[in-house]
Structures are given as C-alpha cells and as structure tokens.
Amino acid sequence: MASLAGLLNEEFKRKDKIRAILFDDHVQAKYYAIGVNDPDGMEKYVRGIYFLDRSKPEEYIQFSSKKNKPRDEITIRL
C-alpha cells in the first residue's frame, strides 16, 4: 500500500489533491469510473483510499484487512 501511495504521489506530482479509491470488485470499480452507479451506493465495495492534499500537507492510506470490514479499519499516515 505504501508503494502504491508513493507511485501515485510521483505520477500526479502536479496535482494539489489526489484521492484514489480501491475497490474489492473490478466490475464495480469500472461502473464507478464511468458513472453508471450512484457513488454513495458503491461504498460497500470500497476496500481502501489513498488521500493526498499538498496544501495542508496531509497524506494517508486507509484500508480494510478483509472484505466487509470498515474501509478505515487501518490508517497509515504518510
């Protein structure tokens, strides 16, 4: 997860804010990306989030260790 955060940080270094959503189901991720489903209804498929705000600065990863656990079960501040 930390390696992924580092890659996203570097890849989007010109962006002030980054929010990457990690899904448990690739089909639901695709639907989210193309706007087919309501984002609020997708919450149960989210397994984690990477967040970066360069203006604060704030950077963290949140994720769940297993399916159906809260996506913020584990938080790592970077």
N, C-alpha and C positions, 0 to 999 in steps of 0.2 A: 504494500500500500504506500509506503514511504517512497519507494522508487517511482511508482506511478505519479505521486504528487510532484516529485522532482521533475519528471518529464513534462507534466502539464505546465508547471511553473515556467520551465525553459521554453517550451513550444509557444506559449502565449505571453511572452515577456513584455509585449507592448500593450497588453490589456490591463486595466486597473483592477478589474474584478473578474474572478473565474469561479464558476460553480459547475462542477461535474457530478452528474448523478449516475450511480452504479446500480444497475438492475439485476435482479435474480433470474429474469426470464428475457431472452433475447427478442422474442416476439413483442412483448410489452415495451421493451426499450425502443423497438422500431416504431410501434404505434405512438409512443410518446414523442419521438423525434419528428414524426410527420404530422403530429397534431390530431390524430384520429380520436383518441380518448381524452376525457377530461383529466387534467393533471392531478386534481385532488383525488380522483378515484384510483390513481396509479400508485398512491402512497404505499400500499401493501406489497408492491413489487420492488420497492427501493431497498437495496441492501446497504448502500453507503453513499456518502457525499464527500467530495473534496471541495473546500472553500478557500479562496484567497482574496483578500482585499488589501491591495498595496498601500492605500491611503491611510490605513489605521495604524500600523500593519497588523493584519490578522490572517492566520493560515492554520487550517486544521483538516483532519480527516475524521469522519465518523462512520462507523460501520457495525454490522451485527455479526456475531460469530456463527450463527445458524439461521436458517430460514425461519420466519415467523417470530423472530426476536426483534426488539426495537432497533431501528437503524442507528440510533445514537447510543447503543449499548457500550460501545468502546469509542473514546475520543482521544485522538493524539494531536496535541498542539505542536505545530512545527515552527 
